Structure formats: C-alpha cells, structure tokens
Amino acid sequence: MKNLLIALSIIFITTAFQTKKTDVFICMTKSSKTYHLKKNCRGLKICKSKIKKITKKKAENVGRTFCKIEKKKNHKLSIKLES
C-alpha cells in the first residue's frame, strides 16, 4: 500500500508541473507572419510553400502572431491563448 501511494505521488507530481504545449501551423515563406490553430485555416490556403507544425512558443519566438481570421472566429479561444 505504501509503495502504491509513493508511485501515485510521483505520477501526480510529474504530471502536475508539465506545461501544455499547443501545436500550431505556419507557412514556411519568408513573408509569412502568422501562426494558425487549424491546418485548414483560410489564411493558410494561400500558402505557396510547405506548412509546418510547431509549438505556439516557437512560433512566437520567431515573431509570428496569431491569425486574425481565426482570432475573429475563436474570440474566446484566442483570449485564452494570448494569456
């Protein structure tokens, strides 16, 4: 019983402190400046290059901002993502 409690405690501690990674999509052209939550976003349909899946944090680190089209559609979700 003691071993079970220790094991459950370790699992709880390791999962409680993990940060959730949000994957986003970016167009790999030099002129692209936004990231998208969905690969089928209207803003990505004009991409003439490869579409790459990366973390939101990486996208923001390279200067990408959240897609304005998705921001309007998902206002509540965008507020949550920007915080």
C-alpha positions in Angstrom: 0.0 0.0 0.0 2.8 2.4 0.9 4.5 1.7 -2.5 1.3 2.4 -4.3 1.0 5.8 -2.6 4.6 6.7 -3.4 4.1 5.7 -7.0 0.8 7.7 -7.3 2.5 10.7 -5.7 5.4 10.6 -8.1 3.0 10.4 -11.1 0.9 13.3 -9.7 4.0 15.5 -9.2 5.5 14.9 -12.6 2.2 15.5 -14.5 1.1 18.5 -12.4 4.2 20.6 -13.4 4.2 19.8 -17.1 3.2 22.7 -19.3 0.7 22.1 -22.0 2.2 22.6 -25.5 -0.1 24.0 -28.1 0.8 23.0 -31.6 0.2 25.5 -34.4 0.7 25.7 -38.1 2.9 28.1 -40.0 3.6 28.8 -43.7 7.3 28.5 -44.4 7.6 31.5 -46.7 9.8 34.4 -45.7 6.9 36.9 -45.9 4.6 34.8 -43.6 4.0 36.5 -40.2 1.2 34.5 -38.5 0.5 31.1 -37.0 -2.7 29.2 -37.2 -4.5 26.7 -34.9 -6.0 24.7 -37.8 -4.2 23.4 -40.8 -7.3 24.1 -42.9 -7.5 27.8 -41.9 -8.4 30.2 -44.8 -5.3 32.2 -44.1 -3.1 29.1 -44.8 -4.9 28.3 -48.1 -2.8 30.9 -49.9 0.5 29.4 -48.7 2.7 28.6 -51.7 5.3 26.8 -49.6 5.4 24.0 -47.0 3.1 24.2 -44.0 4.9 23.2 -40.8 3.5 22.1 -37.4 5.4 23.7 -34.5 4.7 24.7 -30.9 3.0 28.1 -30.2 6.0 29.1 -28.2 8.4 28.5 -31.1 6.1 30.4 -33.5 6.1 33.4 -31.1 9.8 33.2 -30.6 10.4 33.7 -34.3 8.0 36.7 -34.4 4.8 35.1 -35.6 1.4 36.4 -34.3 -2.0 34.7 -34.1 -4.0 34.6 -37.3 -6.6 37.5 -37.4 -9.1 35.2 -39.3 -9.1 32.6 -36.5 -8.9 35.3 -33.8 -12.3 36.6 -35.0 -13.8 33.1 -35.3 -12.4 31.9 -32.0 -12.5 35.1 -29.8 -12.8 33.2 -26.5 -10.1 30.7 -27.5 -7.7 33.5 -28.7 -8.0 35.3 -25.4 -7.1 32.0 -23.6 -4.1 31.5 -26.0 -2.7 35.0 -25.6 -2.5 34.9 -21.8 
